[in-house]
Amino acid sequence: MELNRLEQALHTARALVVADLAAGGVAEADVVSLVEDAVTHRRWWVEQWPEGAEFVAGLVAQDVQDALLERYGRWPLCPACSEEEEPHALDVEPELGPDPHWVCTKAAVAVAPVGALAEVPRR
């Protein structure tokens, strides 16, 4: 039963991050491969610490964000700040906790839960 809960957490994390990538128009095959890599890495992590299953979505989002920064640039760009400001990426908060959200640290606002960037109006 425990394994099913862990697998469900991993599948949910994958779906949430892919939804955010799709919302930003960057869900290309090579980018989705980064999600798969992150999920594979976090599978080992959550098997070692099953109590951390509720943290997996935020961790996968951060892993993908880091991988994208290294290969392509900042993601996701902040939709909350004005277009006149220098583009900047959102952060995941809490860094290690349940109910992860994309936040703009410049404006100090929560923009959307991880997986819900499609619901955020663009400026």
C-alpha positions, 0 to 999 in steps of 0.5 A, a space after each residue: 500500500 505504501 508503494 502505491 502512495 509513493 507512486 501516486 505522489 510521483 505521478 501527480 508531481 509529473 502531471 503538475 509540472 508538465 501542466 505548468 510547462 504546457 501552460 508556458 508553451 515549453 512542453 517539448 519532448 526534450 523538456 519533458 525528458 527533464 521531468 522524467 529525469 527529475 521524477 526518476 531521481 525523486 523516486 529514489 529520494 521518496 523511497 528513502 524518506 516516505 514521509 516526504 511524499 507530500 513534498 515531491 511536487 515542489 521538489 520535481 518543479 525545482 529540479 526541472 527549473 534548475 535543469 531548464 536554467 542550465 540548458 535554456 534559461 529561466 522558467 517560469 517567467 513571472 506573469 505578475 510583474 510589469 513588462 517594463 521590469 527585467 524578466 525574472 523566474 518564479 520560485 517554488 515555496 516552500 522549498 521543502 514542504 507540502 502545497 508548493 506554490 510558484 511565487 514572485 519574490 520581487 513582488 512578494 506574491 503567490 502566483 499559483 500552486 504548482 500545476 496551475 500556471 495555466 490559470 494565471 492571467 498574463 500581462 
